[in-house]
Amino acid sequence: MSLTARLAQTLAGMFPDENRPIEDWPRIGVAVSGGGDSMALLDLLQGTGLALAAVSVDHGLRPQARDEVALVARYCAARGLDHAILTWRWNGRGNVQEAARQGRSLAISDWARGRGIDHVALGHTADDQAETVLMRLARGSGVDGLAAMAPVARREGITWLRPVLEMRRAELRDHLRARGLRWADDPSNEDTGYARVRVRQAIAALDLDVGRLTRTAAHMARARSALEAGMRALARNCVTLEAGDVVIDAACLAAAPEELRTRLMAGALGWVSGQGYRPRYDALIGALEATRPVALHGCLVIPKGGRVRIAREWKAVAGLTCAPQEPWDGRWRLIGPGGKDLEIRALGEAGLRECPDWRDGGRPRQSVIASPAVWRGATLVAAPFAGLARGWRAVMEPERADFPGLTPDQGQLSH
């Protein structure tokens, strides 16, 4: 079977509800760096007849990056494909590779949403999957880490597809050679200062079986799915949602296996904070065993009265502002009578002093001060979560409303 036919078969599994010819499917985005994997992905996708829009990100980290993006632009121009070039610049903080990965992901998701594109394809291969498994094994990762990359994943409001995840890097390059197409080789792929390059060389030197490593990832993915089902069942029994906080029955939580307890805690922290990555295992265990409030992942874990509450941390939102019609902290939209010169900010201690009935909601002070409020300069206009609504209410953004295992009517999505 040709690579194009294999790709079409994979896409059919990713879009099981599409009964139309592939030419009539909604347009998808394709992230293309100019390297061999992504160039082959773009060419193979075009061969299926699927409507495409290509996007490239110039990180500005290497002088060759501009030429690589130009290579993609020439390919697209010759075939009448829509192609956008986005820019991202490192601020000098943190790990540059991780920062570039996150910056690229956010830039592409913003681009896709702005064009009404719901799916973006990435060029990760079986070789990338095998490398990821070994890297995470070396870090002592658990089931989630060893499950490595999923063929389909939803984050940042976009569904990310990896349609060549079962194909080898070499066969994609063979496809490009047979088609007479050029690609760019990133010199950093030979730089042993990067862990992935060292792992790639170790796989070759030790003659490790990439197929077996990818099967390990598939086994771990199935185990992860089973654990996720267990976590959802635990949430149904133990969790309630209160005005955006996750409240867990402590006795119910303590009776669960450790893997499900840490998984539920990680899910709650991610749901409240909006952060896509999981805290470290030791930090999760520390939060579960805490007898006093603990700050973690932009949240406060508050054990009290037989319950464990996960609320947004005041310090994480203290500087966030937006207009009333915009989402605050990525999850709350405040709706009300309007007015001039209004903005949404966290309530804070100063605002709390103007809300004499804030205790009526039954939430602790730490949670209430981190809730959104309507301000006009230094004047508090309304605080829906602190008993001072004045015609205003807070509605959770639909993308952030779903908590694993719970239906919307099991939690408060507005207040």
URVEN-V658364 format. One record per pair of residues at least 12 apart in sequence whose ideal C-beta (glycine too) atoms are under 7 Angstrom apart, sorted by sequence separation. I is the first residue (numbers start at 0). J is the second residue. D is the distance in whole Angstrom. If there is no record, write none. Layout:
# URVEN-V658364
i->I j->J d->D
i->I j->J d->D
This chain:
# URVEN-V658364
i->29 j->41 d->5
i->41 j->53 d->6
i->72 j->84 d->7
i->107 j->119 d->6
i->135 j->147 d->7
i->265 j->277 d->5
i->290 j->302 d->6
i->298 j->310 d->6
i->316 j->328 d->5
i->323 j->335 d->7
i->400 j->412 d->5
i->55 j->68 d->5
i->132 j->145 d->6
i->148 j->161 d->6
i->265 j->278 d->6
i->282 j->295 d->6
i->289 j->302 d->6
i->298 j->311 d->6
i->299 j->312 d->5
i->351 j->364 d->7
i->7 j->21 d->7
i->150 j->164 d->5
i->237 j->251 d->4
i->286 j->300 d->4
i->297 j->311 d->7
i->298 j->312 d->5
i->323 j->337 d->7
i->370 j->384 d->4
i->29 j->44 d->6
i->87 j->102 d->4
i->132 j->147 d->5
i->236 j->251 d->6
i->237 j->252 d->6
i->297 j->312 d->6
i->370 j->385 d->7
i->55 j->71 d->5
i->68 j->84 d->5
i->87 j->103 d->6
i->131 j->147 d->4
i->148 j->164 d->7
i->327 j->343 d->4
i->351 j->367 d->6
i->131 j->148 d->6
i->278 j->295 d->6
i->311 j->328 d->7
i->351 j->368 d->5
i->367 j->384 d->6
i->395 j->412 d->4
i->53 j->71 d->6
i->265 j->283 d->6
i->278 j->296 d->5
i->294 j->312 d->5
i->297 j->315 d->4
i->323 j->341 d->5
i->367 j->385 d->5
i->373 j->391 d->6
i->394 j->412 d->7
i->395 j->413 d->7
i->87 j->106 d->5
i->128 j->147 d->5
i->261 j->280 d->7
i->264 j->283 d->5
i->394 j->413 d->4
i->128 j->148 d->6
i->322 j->342 d->6
i->323 j->343 d->6
i->348 j->368 d->6
i->393 j->413 d->6
i->85 j->106 d->5
i->321 j->342 d->7
i->346 j->367 d->6
i->347 j->368 d->5
i->392 j->413 d->6
i->393 j->414 d->5
i->27 j->49 d->6
i->29 j->51 d->6
i->31 j->53 d->5
i->33 j->55 d->7
i->53 j->75 d->5
i->233 j->255 d->5
i->245 j->267 d->4
i->261 j->283 d->5
i->264 j->286 d->6
i->274 j->296 d->6
i->320 j->342 d->5
i->321 j->343 d->5
i->346 j->368 d->5
i->350 j->372 d->5
i->371 j->393 d->6
i->392 j->414 d->6
i->32 j->55 d->6
i->261 j->284 d->7
i->264 j->287 d->6
i->274 j->297 d->6
i->320 j->343 d->7
i->345 j->368 d->7
i->26 j->50 d->4
i->27 j->51 d->6
i->28 j->52 d->5
i->29 j->53 d->5
i->30 j->54 d->6
i->31 j->55 d->5
i->272 j->296 d->5
i->320 j->344 d->5
i->345 j->369 d->6
i->346 j->370 d->5
i->360 j->384 d->7
i->24 j->49 d->6
i->26 j->51 d->7
i->85 j->110 d->6
i->123 j->148 d->6
i->245 j->270 d->6
i->272 j->297 d->4
i->21 j->47 d->6
i->22 j->48 d->4
i->24 j->50 d->7
i->26 j->52 d->6
i->28 j->54 d->6
i->233 j->259 d->5
i->245 j->271 d->6
i->261 j->287 d->7
i->272 j->298 d->5
i->319 j->345 d->7
i->345 j->371 d->7
i->346 j->372 d->4
i->353 j->379 d->5
i->360 j->386 d->6
i->21 j->48 d->5
i->53 j->80 d->6
i->57 j->84 d->6
i->59 j->86 d->7
i->83 j->110 d->6
i->260 j->287 d->6
i->268 j->295 d->6
i->271 j->298 d->5
i->345 j->372 d->7
i->359 j->386 d->5
i->21 j->49 d->5
i->53 j->81 d->7
i->243 j->271 d->7
i->268 j->296 d->4
i->317 j->345 d->6
i->343 j->371 d->5
i->344 j->372 d->6
i->354 j->382 d->5
i->357 j->385 d->4
i->51 j->80 d->6
i->52 j->81 d->4
i->53 j->82 d->4
i->54 j->83 d->5
i->55 j->84 d->5
i->56 j->85 d->5
i->57 j->86 d->5
i->58 j->87 d->5
i->59 j->88 d->5
i->60 j->89 d->7
i->230 j->259 d->5
i->234 j->263 d->6
i->316 j->345 d->5
i->350 j->379 d->5
i->357 j->386 d->5
i->229 j->259 d->5
i->233 j->263 d->6
i->268 j->298 d->5
i->343 j->373 d->6
i->344 j->374 d->5
i->356 j->386 d->3
i->384 j->414 d->6
i->54 j->85 d->6
i->56 j->87 d->6
i->354 j->385 d->4
i->383 j->414 d->5
i->226 j->258 d->6
i->230 j->262 d->5
i->313 j->345 d->7
i->341 j->373 d->6
i->342 j->374 d->6
i->350 j->382 d->6
i->354 j->386 d->6
i->45 j->78 d->7
i->230 j->263 d->5
i->354 j->387 d->5
i->33 j->67 d->3
i->341 j->375 d->6
i->351 j->385 d->6
i->32 j->67 d->6
i->33 j->68 d->6
i->340 j->375 d->5
i->128 j->164 d->6
i->226 j->262 d->6
i->230 j->266 d->6
i->340 j->376 d->7
i->346 j->382 d->5
i->6 j->43 d->5
i->10 j->47 d->7
i->33 j->70 d->5
i->6 j->44 d->7
i->33 j->71 d->5
i->119 j->157 d->6
i->121 j->159 d->6
i->123 j->161 d->5
i->271 j->309 d->5
i->333 j->371 d->6
i->335 j->373 d->7
i->60 j->99 d->7
i->121 j->160 d->7
i->124 j->163 d->6
i->125 j->164 d->7
i->271 j->310 d->7
i->341 j->380 d->6
i->346 j->385 d->6
i->3 j->43 d->5
i->7 j->47 d->5
i->31 j->71 d->5
i->117 j->157 d->7
i->118 j->158 d->5
i->119 j->159 d->6
i->120 j->160 d->5
i->121 j->161 d->5
i->124 j->164 d->7
i->125 j->165 d->6
i->271 j->311 d->6
i->331 j->371 d->5
i->333 j->373 d->6
i->2 j->43 d->6
i->6 j->47 d->6
i->58 j->99 d->5
i->117 j->158 d->6
i->119 j->160 d->7
i->122 j->163 d->6
i->123 j->164 d->6
i->125 j->166 d->6
i->126 j->167 d->6
i->268 j->309 d->6
i->118 j->160 d->6
i->120 j->162 d->6
i->124 j->166 d->6
i->125 j->167 d->5
i->126 j->168 d->4
i->167 j->209 d->7
i->267 j->309 d->4
i->3 j->46 d->4
i->124 j->167 d->6
i->328 j->371 d->7
i->3 j->47 d->6
i->112 j->156 d->6
i->124 j->168 d->5
i->327 j->371 d->5
i->112 j->157 d->7
i->111 j->157 d->5
i->335 j->381 d->6
i->56 j->103 d->5
i->108 j->155 d->4
i->124 j->171 d->7
i->108 j->156 d->6
i->108 j->157 d->5
i->56 j->106 d->6
i->105 j->155 d->7
i->323 j->373 d->7
i->333 j->383 d->7
i->56 j->107 d->7
i->104 j->155 d->6
i->313 j->365 d->7
i->54 j->107 d->6
i->249 j->302 d->7
i->316 j->369 d->5
i->336 j->390 d->5
i->250 j->305 d->7
i->252 j->307 d->6
i->308 j->363 d->7
i->310 j->365 d->6
i->313 j->368 d->5
i->335 j->390 d->5
i->54 j->110 d->5
i->249 j->305 d->5
i->273 j->329 d->5
i->310 j->366 d->4
i->313 j->369 d->5
i->335 j->391 d->3
i->249 j->306 d->6
i->273 j->330 d->6
i->312 j->369 d->6
i->334 j->391 d->7
i->335 j->392 d->7
i->248 j->306 d->6
i->249 j->307 d->5
i->308 j->366 d->7
i->311 j->369 d->4
i->333 j->391 d->6
i->334 j->392 d->6
i->247 j->306 d->7
i->310 j->369 d->6
i->134 j->194 d->6
i->246 j->306 d->5
i->247 j->307 d->5
i->333 j->393 d->5
i->334 j->394 d->6
i->134 j->195 d->6
i->52 j->114 d->7
i->246 j->308 d->5
i->301 j->363 d->6
i->331 j->393 d->5
i->332 j->394 d->5
i->52 j->116 d->6
i->134 j->198 d->5
i->244 j->308 d->5
i->245 j->309 d->4
i->301 j->365 d->6
i->331 j->395 d->6
i->332 j->396 d->6
i->130 j->195 d->6
i->133 j->198 d->5
i->244 j->309 d->6
i->330 j->395 d->6
i->244 j->310 d->5
i->299 j->365 d->5
i->330 j->396 d->5
i->130 j->198 d->5
i->130 j->199 d->6
i->147 j->216 d->4
i->330 j->399 d->4
i->145 j->215 d->7
i->146 j->216 d->6
i->326 j->396 d->5
i->329 j->399 d->7
i->145 j->216 d->7
i->149 j->220 d->7
i->130 j->202 d->7
i->129 j->202 d->6
i->146 j->219 d->4
i->292 j->365 d->6
i->145 j->219 d->4
i->146 j->220 d->4
i->44 j->120 d->7
i->30 j->107 d->6
i->142 j->219 d->5
i->146 j->223 d->5
i->133 j->212 d->7
i->40 j->120 d->6
i->129 j->209 d->4
i->132 j->212 d->5
i->142 j->222 d->5
i->143 j->223 d->6
i->142 j->223 d->5
i->40 j->122 d->4
i->28 j->111 d->5
i->126 j->209 d->6
i->129 j->212 d->4
i->132 j->215 d->6
i->125 j->209 d->6
i->129 j->213 d->6
i->132 j->216 d->5
i->142 j->226 d->6
i->37 j->122 d->4
i->128 j->213 d->5
i->36 j->122 d->4
i->28 j->116 d->5
i->36 j->124 d->6
i->125 j->213 d->5
i->128 j->216 d->5
i->27 j->116 d->7
i->30 j->119 d->6
i->26 j->116 d->6
i->28 j->118 d->7
i->30 j->120 d->7
i->27 j->118 d->4
i->28 j->119 d->4
i->29 j->120 d->5
i->30 j->121 d->5
i->25 j->117 d->7
i->27 j->119 d->7
i->28 j->120 d->7
i->27 j->120 d->6
i->70 j->181 d->6
i->70 j->183 d->6
i->67 j->183 d->4
i->242 j->360 d->7
i->244 j->362 d->7
i->242 j->362 d->6
i->154 j->275 d->5
i->241 j->362 d->6
i->244 j->366 d->6
i->40 j->163 d->5
i->273 j->399 d->7
i->43 j->174 d->7
i->36 j->168 d->6
i->39 j->171 d->4
i->270 j->402 d->5
i->143 j->277 d->7
i->36 j->171 d->6
i->39 j->174 d->5
i->35 j->171 d->6
i->39 j->175 d->5
i->42 j->178 d->6
i->35 j->172 d->5
i->38 j->175 d->6
i->266 j->403 d->6
i->13 j->151 d->6
i->42 j->180 d->6
i->35 j->175 d->6
i->38 j->180 d->6
i->242 j->384 d->5
i->38 j->182 d->4
i->13 j->160 d->6
i->35 j->182 d->4
i->34 j->182 d->6
i->13 j->162 d->7
i->33 j->182 d->7
i->34 j->183 d->6
i->33 j->183 d->4
i->34 j->185 d->6
i->10 j->162 d->6
i->243 j->395 d->7
i->9 j->162 d->5
i->6 j->162 d->6
i->6 j->163 d->7
i->240 j->402 d->6
i->2 j->166 d->7
i->240 j->405 d->7
i->238 j->405 d->6
i->2 j->170 d->7
i->234 j->402 d->7
i->234 j->403 d->6
i->235 j->404 d->5
i->240 j->409 d->7
i->242 j->411 d->5
i->234 j->404 d->3
i->235 j->405 d->7
i->240 j->410 d->3
i->241 j->411 d->6
i->234 j->405 d->6
i->239 j->410 d->7
i->240 j->411 d->6
i->2 j->174 d->5
i->231 j->403 d->5
i->232 j->404 d->7
i->242 j->414 d->5
i->230 j->403 d->6
i->231 j->404 d->3
i->230 j->404 d->7
i->156 j->398 d->6
